[in-house]
Amino acid sequence: MDSATRDRGRVEELCTGEARGQKHYWAESIFSALLIMLDSAVQHGGRTFAVRSRRQRSEKVRDAASARINSTP
């Protein structure tokens, strides 16, 4: 089973409430399904987006740390 089929099955489980054997709130199910689809998209084709955003986050942390060090008397 490839990862796209596995992700699709997991989304269906979440939407029908079968994942934990109980019914979920519909908003929670839709949100979880969207997160799985986004994660799948990033893994399969958006690697440059993931790398870019990770680099931007590290730059923001580095800039904040240097600003904190420079502002300390």
HTML snippet that shows the backbone in 3Dmol.js (N, CA, C, O; Angstrom):
<script src="https://3Dmol.org/build/3Dmol-min.js"></script>
<div id="view" style="width:600px;height:400px;position:relative"></div>
<script>
const pdb = `
ATOM      1  N   MET A   1       0.854  -1.178   0.000  1.00  0.00           N
ATOM      2  CA  MET A   1       0.000   0.000   0.000  1.00  0.00           C
ATOM      3  C   MET A   1       0.899   1.239   0.000  1.00  0.00           C
ATOM      4  O   MET A   1       1.775   1.379   0.853  1.00  0.00           O
ATOM      5  N   ASP A   2       0.675   2.119  -0.948  1.00  0.00           N
ATOM      6  CA  ASP A   2       1.474   3.332  -0.990  1.00  0.00           C
ATOM      7  C   ASP A   2       0.957   4.345   0.031  1.00  0.00           C
ATOM      8  O   ASP A   2      -0.127   4.184   0.593  1.00  0.00           O
ATOM      9  N   SER A   3       1.751   5.385   0.258  1.00  0.00           N
ATOM     10  CA  SER A   3       1.411   6.341   1.308  1.00  0.00           C
ATOM     11  C   SER A   3       0.171   7.159   0.971  1.00  0.00           C
ATOM     12  O   SER A   3      -0.571   7.545   1.875  1.00  0.00           O
ATOM     13  N   ALA A   4      -0.072   7.432  -0.313  1.00  0.00           N
ATOM     14  CA  ALA A   4      -1.267   8.199  -0.678  1.00  0.00           C
ATOM     15  C   ALA A   4      -2.529   7.411  -0.353  1.00  0.00           C
ATOM     16  O   ALA A   4      -3.503   7.982   0.137  1.00  0.00           O
ATOM     17  N   THR A   5      -2.526   6.092  -0.623  1.00  0.00           N
ATOM     18  CA  THR A   5      -3.682   5.257  -0.302  1.00  0.00           C
ATOM     19  C   THR A   5      -3.866   5.171   1.204  1.00  0.00           C
ATOM     20  O   THR A   5      -4.994   5.214   1.697  1.00  0.00           O
ATOM     21  N   ARG A   6      -2.761   5.051   1.941  1.00  0.00           N
ATOM     22  CA  ARG A   6      -2.832   4.992   3.401  1.00  0.00           C
ATOM     23  C   ARG A   6      -3.406   6.294   3.962  1.00  0.00           C
ATOM     24  O   ARG A   6      -4.264   6.270   4.843  1.00  0.00           O
ATOM     25  N   ASP A   7      -2.925   7.438   3.443  1.00  0.00           N
ATOM     26  CA  ASP A   7      -3.429   8.738   3.903  1.00  0.00           C
ATOM     27  C   ASP A   7      -4.912   8.885   3.603  1.00  0.00           C
ATOM     28  O   ASP A   7      -5.668   9.379   4.439  1.00  0.00           O
ATOM     29  N   ARG A   8      -5.337   8.456   2.404  1.00  0.00           N
ATOM     30  CA  ARG A   8      -6.741   8.552   2.024  1.00  0.00           C
ATOM     31  C   ARG A   8      -7.605   7.701   2.972  1.00  0.00           C
ATOM     32  O   ARG A   8      -8.679   8.129   3.392  1.00  0.00           O
ATOM     33  N   GLY A   9      -7.129   6.509   3.297  1.00  0.00           N
ATOM     34  CA  GLY A   9      -7.859   5.649   4.231  1.00  0.00           C
ATOM     35  C   GLY A   9      -7.941   6.260   5.608  1.00  0.00           C
ATOM     36  O   GLY A   9      -8.964   6.146   6.284  1.00  0.00           O
ATOM     37  N   ARG A  10      -6.872   6.910   6.029  1.00  0.00           N
ATOM     38  CA  ARG A  10      -6.871   7.555   7.353  1.00  0.00           C
ATOM     39  C   ARG A  10      -7.835   8.735   7.389  1.00  0.00           C
ATOM     40  O   ARG A  10      -8.510   8.956   8.395  1.00  0.00           O
ATOM     41  N   VAL A  11      -7.901   9.491   6.301  1.00  0.00           N
ATOM     42  CA  VAL A  11      -8.835  10.615   6.214  1.00  0.00           C
ATOM     43  C   VAL A  11     -10.269  10.092   6.302  1.00  0.00           C
ATOM     44  O   VAL A  11     -11.103  10.660   7.007  1.00  0.00           O
ATOM     45  N   GLU A  12     -10.550   9.001   5.576  1.00  0.00           N
ATOM     46  CA  GLU A  12     -11.894   8.421   5.620  1.00  0.00           C
ATOM     47  C   GLU A  12     -12.239   7.937   7.018  1.00  0.00           C
ATOM     48  O   GLU A  12     -13.370   8.125   7.468  1.00  0.00           O
ATOM     49  N   GLU A  13     -11.290   7.314   7.720  1.00  0.00           N
ATOM     50  CA  GLU A  13     -11.529   6.867   9.088  1.00  0.00           C
ATOM     51  C   GLU A  13     -11.871   8.033   9.994  1.00  0.00           C
ATOM     52  O   GLU A  13     -12.797   7.953  10.802  1.00  0.00           O
ATOM     53  N   LEU A  14     -11.119   9.120   9.859  1.00  0.00           N
ATOM     54  CA  LEU A  14     -11.360  10.289  10.706  1.00  0.00           C
ATOM     55  C   LEU A  14     -12.727  10.901  10.431  1.00  0.00           C
ATOM     56  O   LEU A  14     -13.430  11.309  11.356  1.00  0.00           O
ATOM     57  N   CYS A  15     -13.102  10.963   9.150  1.00  0.00           N
ATOM     58  CA  CYS A  15     -14.363  11.599   8.796  1.00  0.00           C
ATOM     59  C   CYS A  15     -15.567  10.759   9.217  1.00  0.00           C
ATOM     60  O   CYS A  15     -16.633  11.304   9.502  1.00  0.00           O
ATOM     61  N   THR A  16     -15.404   9.448   9.258  1.00  0.00           N
ATOM     62  CA  THR A  16     -16.532   8.600   9.661  1.00  0.00           C
ATOM     63  C   THR A  16     -16.510   8.296  11.154  1.00  0.00           C
ATOM     64  O   THR A  16     -17.470   7.731  11.677  1.00  0.00           O
ATOM     65  N   GLY A  17     -15.432   8.658  11.850  1.00  0.00           N
ATOM     66  CA  GLY A  17     -15.353   8.420  13.281  1.00  0.00           C
ATOM     67  C   GLY A  17     -14.909   7.019  13.641  1.00  0.00           C
ATOM     68  O   GLY A  17     -15.049   6.604  14.792  1.00  0.00           O
ATOM     69  N   GLU A  18     -14.372   6.276  12.672  1.00  0.00           N
ATOM     70  CA  GLU A  18     -13.978   4.896  12.927  1.00  0.00           C
ATOM     71  C   GLU A  18     -12.563   4.788  13.499  1.00  0.00           C
ATOM     72  O   GLU A  18     -12.158   3.708  13.928  1.00  0.00           O
ATOM     73  N   ALA A  19     -11.821   5.864  13.512  1.00  0.00           N
ATOM     74  CA  ALA A  19     -10.422   5.791  13.923  1.00  0.00           C
ATOM     75  C   ALA A  19     -10.291   5.352  15.382  1.00  0.00           C
ATOM     76  O   ALA A  19      -9.426   4.536  15.701  1.00  0.00           O
ATOM     77  N   ARG A  20     -11.124   5.873  16.259  1.00  0.00           N
ATOM     78  CA  ARG A  20     -11.048   5.508  17.672  1.00  0.00           C
ATOM     79  C   ARG A  20     -12.308   4.786  18.141  1.00  0.00           C
ATOM     80  O   ARG A  20     -12.521   4.614  19.341  1.00  0.00           O
ATOM     81  N   GLY A  21     -13.138   4.367  17.194  1.00  0.00           N
ATOM     82  CA  GLY A  21     -14.345   3.650  17.560  1.00  0.00           C
ATOM     83  C   GLY A  21     -15.429   4.535  18.139  1.00  0.00           C
ATOM     84  O   GLY A  21     -16.321   4.044  18.831  1.00  0.00           O
ATOM     85  N   GLN A  22     -15.371   5.800  17.875  1.00  0.00           N
ATOM     86  CA  GLN A  22     -16.381   6.724  18.383  1.00  0.00           C
ATOM     87  C   GLN A  22     -16.617   7.833  17.373  1.00  0.00           C
ATOM     88  O   GLN A  22     -15.808   8.051  16.470  1.00  0.00           O
ATOM     89  N   LYS A  23     -17.716   8.519  17.533  1.00  0.00           N
ATOM     90  CA  LYS A  23     -18.013   9.637  16.638  1.00  0.00           C
ATOM     91  C   LYS A  23     -17.269  10.879  17.118  1.00  0.00           C
ATOM     92  O   LYS A  23     -17.213  11.166  18.313  1.00  0.00           O
ATOM     93  N   HIS A  24     -16.713  11.591  16.184  1.00  0.00           N
ATOM     94  CA  HIS A  24     -16.003  12.830  16.494  1.00  0.00           C
ATOM     95  C   HIS A  24     -16.901  14.018  16.181  1.00  0.00           C
ATOM     96  O   HIS A  24     -17.913  13.888  15.493  1.00  0.00           O
ATOM     97  N   TYR A  25     -16.520  15.153  16.690  1.00  0.00           N
ATOM     98  CA  TYR A  25     -17.160  16.372  16.231  1.00  0.00           C
ATOM     99  C   TYR A  25     -16.732  16.582  14.790  1.00  0.00           C
ATOM    100  O   TYR A  25     -15.578  16.331  14.443  1.00  0.00           O
ATOM    101  N   TRP A  26     -17.643  17.036  13.953  1.00  0.00           N
ATOM    102  CA  TRP A  26     -17.336  17.156  12.532  1.00  0.00           C
ATOM    103  C   TRP A  26     -16.201  18.136  12.279  1.00  0.00           C
ATOM    104  O   TRP A  26     -15.412  17.921  11.359  1.00  0.00           O
ATOM    105  N   ALA A  27     -16.093  19.197  13.057  1.00  0.00           N
ATOM    106  CA  ALA A  27     -15.019  20.178  12.839  1.00  0.00           C
ATOM    107  C   ALA A  27     -13.654  19.557  13.119  1.00  0.00           C
ATOM    108  O   ALA A  27     -12.695  19.794  12.386  1.00  0.00           O
ATOM    109  N   GLU A  28     -13.575  18.762  14.183  1.00  0.00           N
ATOM    110  CA  GLU A  28     -12.317  18.098  14.511  1.00  0.00           C
ATOM    111  C   GLU A  28     -11.917  17.132  13.396  1.00  0.00           C
ATOM    112  O   GLU A  28     -10.743  17.044  13.036  1.00  0.00           O
ATOM    113  N   SER A  29     -12.881  16.422  12.860  1.00  0.00           N
ATOM    114  CA  SER A  29     -12.598  15.467  11.793  1.00  0.00           C
ATOM    115  C   SER A  29     -12.110  16.167  10.533  1.00  0.00           C
ATOM    116  O   SER A  29     -11.147  15.733   9.901  1.00  0.00           O
ATOM    117  N   ILE A  30     -12.781  17.249  10.178  1.00  0.00           N
ATOM    118  CA  ILE A  30     -12.383  17.974   8.968  1.00  0.00           C
ATOM    119  C   ILE A  30     -10.997  18.582   9.151  1.00  0.00           C
ATOM    120  O   ILE A  30     -10.173  18.536   8.238  1.00  0.00           O
ATOM    121  N   PHE A  31     -10.739  19.152  10.325  1.00  0.00           N
ATOM    122  CA  PHE A  31      -9.429  19.739  10.595  1.00  0.00           C
ATOM    123  C   PHE A  31      -8.335  18.678  10.539  1.00  0.00           C
ATOM    124  O   PHE A  31      -7.280  18.906   9.946  1.00  0.00           O
ATOM    125  N   SER A  32      -8.576  17.529  11.148  1.00  0.00           N
ATOM    126  CA  SER A  32      -7.595  16.445  11.118  1.00  0.00           C
ATOM    127  C   SER A  32      -7.356  15.969   9.689  1.00  0.00           C
ATOM    128  O   SER A  32      -6.217  15.713   9.299  1.00  0.00           O
ATOM    129  N   ALA A  33      -8.424  15.852   8.914  1.00  0.00           N
ATOM    130  CA  ALA A  33      -8.287  15.416   7.525  1.00  0.00           C
ATOM    131  C   ALA A  33      -7.469  16.421   6.719  1.00  0.00           C
ATOM    132  O   ALA A  33      -6.628  16.028   5.910  1.00  0.00           O
ATOM    133  N   LEU A  34      -7.705  17.706   6.932  1.00  0.00           N
ATOM    134  CA  LEU A  34      -6.939  18.729   6.223  1.00  0.00           C
ATOM    135  C   LEU A  34      -5.467  18.686   6.599  1.00  0.00           C
ATOM    136  O   LEU A  34      -4.600  18.863   5.743  1.00  0.00           O
ATOM    137  N   LEU A  35      -5.179  18.451   7.881  1.00  0.00           N
ATOM    138  CA  LEU A  35      -3.787  18.351   8.303  1.00  0.00           C
ATOM    139  C   LEU A  35      -3.087  17.159   7.656  1.00  0.00           C
ATOM    140  O   LEU A  35      -1.931  17.261   7.245  1.00  0.00           O
ATOM    141  N   ILE A  36      -3.785  16.038   7.565  1.00  0.00           N
ATOM    142  CA  ILE A  36      -3.198  14.851   6.934  1.00  0.00           C
ATOM    143  C   ILE A  36      -2.940  15.113   5.459  1.00  0.00           C
ATOM    144  O   ILE A  36      -1.885  14.753   4.938  1.00  0.00           O
ATOM    145  N   MET A  37      -3.903  15.740   4.782  1.00  0.00           N
ATOM    146  CA  MET A  37      -3.719  16.016   3.356  1.00  0.00           C
ATOM    147  C   MET A  37      -2.582  17.013   3.137  1.00  0.00           C
ATOM    148  O   MET A  37      -1.804  16.866   2.195  1.00  0.00           O
ATOM    149  N   LEU A  38      -2.482  18.024   3.996  1.00  0.00           N
ATOM    150  CA  LEU A  38      -1.401  19.000   3.874  1.00  0.00           C
ATOM    151  C   LEU A  38      -0.056  18.329   4.115  1.00  0.00           C
ATOM    152  O   LEU A  38       0.904  18.574   3.385  1.00  0.00           O
ATOM    153  N   ASP A  39       0.015  17.481   5.142  1.00  0.00           N
ATOM    154  CA  ASP A  39       1.243  16.765   5.443  1.00  0.00           C
ATOM    155  C   ASP A  39       1.646  15.878   4.270  1.00  0.00           C
ATOM    156  O   ASP A  39       2.819  15.812   3.905  1.00  0.00           O
ATOM    157  N   SER A  40       0.670  15.201   3.689  1.00  0.00           N
ATOM    158  CA  SER A  40       0.937  14.335   2.541  1.00  0.00           C
ATOM    159  C   SER A  40       1.438  15.155   1.354  1.00  0.00           C
ATOM    160  O   SER A  40       2.362  14.734   0.658  1.00  0.00           O
ATOM    161  N   ALA A  41       0.843  16.308   1.119  1.00  0.00           N
ATOM    162  CA  ALA A  41       1.264  17.161   0.007  1.00  0.00           C
ATOM    163  C   ALA A  41       2.687  17.661   0.209  1.00  0.00           C
ATOM    164  O   ALA A  41       3.473  17.712  -0.737  1.00  0.00           O
ATOM    165  N   VAL A  42       3.018  18.029   1.441  1.00  0.00           N
ATOM    166  CA  VAL A  42       4.371  18.511   1.730  1.00  0.00           C
ATOM    167  C   VAL A  42       5.380  17.389   1.532  1.00  0.00           C
ATOM    168  O   VAL A  42       6.460  17.614   0.987  1.00  0.00           O
ATOM    169  N   GLN A  43       5.032  16.174   1.975  1.00  0.00           N
ATOM    170  CA  GLN A  43       5.966  15.049   1.841  1.00  0.00           C
ATOM    171  C   GLN A  43       6.190  14.673   0.389  1.00  0.00           C
ATOM    172  O   GLN A  43       7.298  14.284   0.018  1.00  0.00           O
ATOM    173  N   HIS A  44       5.155  14.781  -0.444  1.00  0.00           N
ATOM    174  CA  HIS A  44       5.261  14.269  -1.799  1.00  0.00           C
ATOM    175  C   HIS A  44       5.625  15.303  -2.849  1.00  0.00           C
ATOM    176  O   HIS A  44       6.032  14.929  -3.949  1.00  0.00           O
ATOM    177  N   GLY A  45       5.494  16.587  -2.551  1.00  0.00           N
ATOM    178  CA  GLY A  45       5.804  17.532  -3.609  1.00  0.00           C
ATOM    179  C   GLY A  45       6.237  18.897  -3.139  1.00  0.00           C
ATOM    180  O   GLY A  45       6.794  19.669  -3.919  1.00  0.00           O
ATOM    181  N   GLY A  46       6.000  19.209  -1.912  1.00  0.00           N
ATOM    182  CA  GLY A  46       6.296  20.549  -1.438  1.00  0.00           C
ATOM    183  C   GLY A  46       7.535  20.619  -0.583  1.00  0.00           C
ATOM    184  O   GLY A  46       7.601  21.417   0.351  1.00  0.00           O
ATOM    185  N   ARG A  47       8.513  19.801  -0.887  1.00  0.00           N
ATOM    186  CA  ARG A  47       9.723  19.770  -0.067  1.00  0.00           C
ATOM    187  C   ARG A  47      10.422  21.126  -0.050  1.00  0.00           C
ATOM    188  O   ARG A  47      10.976  21.513   0.979  1.00  0.00           O
ATOM    189  N   THR A  48      10.409  21.847  -1.148  1.00  0.00           N
ATOM    190  CA  THR A  48      11.078  23.146  -1.177  1.00  0.00           C
ATOM    191  C   THR A  48      10.362  24.113  -0.245  1.00  0.00           C
ATOM    192  O   THR A  48      11.007  24.925   0.419  1.00  0.00           O
ATOM    193  N   PHE A  49       9.015  24.033  -0.188  1.00  0.00           N
ATOM    194  CA  PHE A  49       8.268  24.892   0.726  1.00  0.00           C
ATOM    195  C   PHE A  49       8.637  24.568   2.168  1.00  0.00           C
ATOM    196  O   PHE A  49       8.847  25.477   2.971  1.00  0.00           O
ATOM    197  N   ALA A  50       8.718  23.287   2.504  1.00  0.00           N
ATOM    198  CA  ALA A  50       9.034  22.882   3.869  1.00  0.00           C
ATOM    199  C   ALA A  50      10.435  23.335   4.255  1.00  0.00           C
ATOM    200  O   ALA A  50      10.648  23.814   5.369  1.00  0.00           O
ATOM    201  N   VAL A  51      11.394  23.186   3.341  1.00  0.00           N
ATOM    202  CA  VAL A  51      12.767  23.590   3.625  1.00  0.00           C
ATOM    203  C   VAL A  51      12.847  25.098   3.774  1.00  0.00           C
ATOM    204  O   VAL A  51      13.529  25.602   4.666  1.00  0.00           O
ATOM    205  N   ARG A  52      12.148  25.826   2.896  1.00  0.00           N
ATOM    206  CA  ARG A  52      12.173  27.283   2.953  1.00  0.00           C
ATOM    207  C   ARG A  52      11.575  27.789   4.256  1.00  0.00           C
ATOM    208  O   ARG A  52      12.144  28.673   4.897  1.00  0.00           O
ATOM    209  N   SER A  53      10.427  27.237   4.656  1.00  0.00           N
ATOM    210  CA  SER A  53       9.795  27.720   5.880  1.00  0.00           C
ATOM    211  C   SER A  53      10.632  27.359   7.103  1.00  0.00           C
ATOM    212  O   SER A  53      10.678  28.126   8.065  1.00  0.00           O
ATOM    213  N   ARG A  54      11.296  26.196   7.082  1.00  0.00           N
ATOM    214  CA  ARG A  54      12.162  25.809   8.187  1.00  0.00           C
ATOM    215  C   ARG A  54      13.344  26.769   8.277  1.00  0.00           C
ATOM    216  O   ARG A  54      13.751  27.157   9.372  1.00  0.00           O
ATOM    217  N   ARG A  55      13.892  27.150   7.128  1.00  0.00           N
ATOM    218  CA  ARG A  55      15.011  28.093   7.097  1.00  0.00           C
ATOM    219  C   ARG A  55      14.565  29.460   7.615  1.00  0.00           C
ATOM    220  O   ARG A  55      15.291  30.108   8.369  1.00  0.00           O
ATOM    221  N   GLN A  56      13.370  29.897   7.209  1.00  0.00           N
ATOM    222  CA  GLN A  56      12.868  31.187   7.674  1.00  0.00           C
ATOM    223  C   GLN A  56      12.639  31.175   9.179  1.00  0.00           C
ATOM    224  O   GLN A  56      12.918  32.163   9.857  1.00  0.00           O
ATOM    225  N   ARG A  57      12.132  30.061   9.706  1.00  0.00           N
ATOM    226  CA  ARG A  57      11.923  29.964  11.157  1.00  0.00           C
ATOM    227  C   ARG A  57      13.252  30.040  11.889  1.00  0.00           C
ATOM    228  O   ARG A  57      13.361  30.736  12.898  1.00  0.00           O
ATOM    229  N   SER A  58      14.259  29.338  11.399  1.00  0.00           N
ATOM    230  CA  SER A  58      15.558  29.365  12.072  1.00  0.00           C
ATOM    231  C   SER A  58      16.179  30.758  11.996  1.00  0.00           C
ATOM    232  O   SER A  58      16.833  31.197  12.942  1.00  0.00           O
ATOM    233  N   GLU A  59      15.978  31.454  10.877  1.00  0.00           N
ATOM    234  CA  GLU A  59      16.488  32.818  10.770  1.00  0.00           C
ATOM    235  C   GLU A  59      15.777  33.745  11.751  1.00  0.00           C
ATOM    236  O   GLU A  59      16.412  34.610  12.354  1.00  0.00           O
ATOM    237  N   LYS A  60      14.459  33.571  11.917  1.00  0.00           N
ATOM    238  CA  LYS A  60      13.714  34.399  12.864  1.00  0.00           C
ATOM    239  C   LYS A  60      14.201  34.155  14.285  1.00  0.00           C
ATOM    240  O   LYS A  60      14.348  35.101  15.059  1.00  0.00           O
ATOM    241  N   VAL A  61      14.453  32.895  14.636  1.00  0.00           N
ATOM    242  CA  VAL A  61      14.937  32.563  15.982  1.00  0.00           C
ATOM    243  C   VAL A  61      16.315  33.164  16.196  1.00  0.00           C
ATOM    244  O   VAL A  61      16.595  33.725  17.255  1.00  0.00           O
ATOM    245  N   ARG A  62      17.174  33.046  15.192  1.00  0.00           N
ATOM    246  CA  ARG A  62      18.524  33.593  15.305  1.00  0.00           C
ATOM    247  C   ARG A  62      18.481  35.117  15.447  1.00  0.00           C
ATOM    248  O   ARG A  62      19.207  35.683  16.264  1.00  0.00           O
ATOM    249  N   ASP A  63      17.631  35.784  14.654  1.00  0.00           N
ATOM    250  CA  ASP A  63      17.507  37.235  14.735  1.00  0.00           C
ATOM    251  C   ASP A  63      16.969  37.674  16.094  1.00  0.00           C
ATOM    252  O   ASP A  63      17.442  38.655  16.668  1.00  0.00           O
ATOM    253  N   ALA A  64      15.978  36.946  16.604  1.00  0.00           N
ATOM    254  CA  ALA A  64      15.412  37.292  17.912  1.00  0.00           C
ATOM    255  C   ALA A  64      16.450  37.107  19.012  1.00  0.00           C
ATOM    256  O   ALA A  64      16.529  37.916  19.936  1.00  0.00           O
ATOM    257  N   ALA A  65      17.244  36.044  18.916  1.00  0.00           N
ATOM    258  CA  ALA A  65      18.273  35.794  19.927  1.00  0.00           C
ATOM    259  C   ALA A  65      19.347  36.877  19.887  1.00  0.00           C
ATOM    260  O   ALA A  65      19.788  37.346  20.936  1.00  0.00           O
ATOM    261  N   SER A  66      19.772  37.276  18.696  1.00  0.00           N
ATOM    262  CA  SER A  66      20.800  38.313  18.608  1.00  0.00           C
ATOM    263  C   SER A  66      20.254  39.660  19.070  1.00  0.00           C
ATOM    264  O   SER A  66      20.987  40.443  19.673  1.00  0.00           O
ATOM    265  N   ALA A  67      18.993  39.940  18.801  1.00  0.00           N
ATOM    266  CA  ALA A  67      18.391  41.185  19.281  1.00  0.00           C
ATOM    267  C   ALA A  67      18.316  41.199  20.803  1.00  0.00           C
ATOM    268  O   ALA A  67      18.541  42.228  21.440  1.00  0.00           O
ATOM    269  N   ARG A  68      17.998  40.039  21.376  1.00  0.00           N
ATOM    270  CA  ARG A  68      17.926  39.928  22.834  1.00  0.00           C
ATOM    271  C   ARG A  68      19.314  40.125  23.444  1.00  0.00           C
ATOM    272  O   ARG A  68      19.451  40.799  24.464  1.00  0.00           O
ATOM    273  N   ILE A  69      20.328  39.549  22.834  1.00  0.00           N
ATOM    274  CA  ILE A  69      21.691  39.691  23.347  1.00  0.00           C
ATOM    275  C   ILE A  69      22.161  41.135  23.225  1.00  0.00           C
ATOM    276  O   ILE A  69      22.783  41.665  24.146  1.00  0.00           O
ATOM    277  N   ASN A  70      21.870  41.772  22.097  1.00  0.00           N
ATOM    278  CA  ASN A  70      22.307  43.145  21.876  1.00  0.00           C
ATOM    279  C   ASN A  70      21.572  44.151  22.753  1.00  0.00           C
ATOM    280  O   ASN A  70      22.112  45.214  23.058  1.00  0.00           O
ATOM    281  N   SER A  71      20.346  43.830  23.164  1.00  0.00           N
ATOM    282  CA  SER A  71      19.584  44.779  23.974  1.00  0.00           C
ATOM    283  C   SER A  71      19.873  44.634  25.468  1.00  0.00           C
ATOM    284  O   SER A  71      19.464  45.485  26.258  1.00  0.00           O
ATOM    285  N   THR A  72      20.567  43.575  25.863  1.00  0.00           N
ATOM    286  CA  THR A  72      20.892  43.373  27.280  1.00  0.00           C
ATOM    287  C   THR A  72      22.010  44.327  27.683  1.00  0.00           C
ATOM    288  O   THR A  72      23.052  44.376  27.029  1.00  0.00           O
ATOM    289  N   PRO A  73      21.795  45.093  28.770  1.00  0.00           N
ATOM    290  CA  PRO A  73      22.827  46.066  29.192  1.00  0.00           C
ATOM    291  C   PRO A  73      24.061  45.389  29.772  1.00  0.00           C
ATOM    292  O   PRO A  73      25.008  46.068  30.168  1.00  0.00           O
TER     293      PRO A  73
END
`;
const viewer = $3Dmol.createViewer("view");
viewer.addModel(pdb, "pdb");
viewer.setStyle({}, {cartoon: {color: "spectrum"}});
viewer.zoomTo();
viewer.render();
</script>
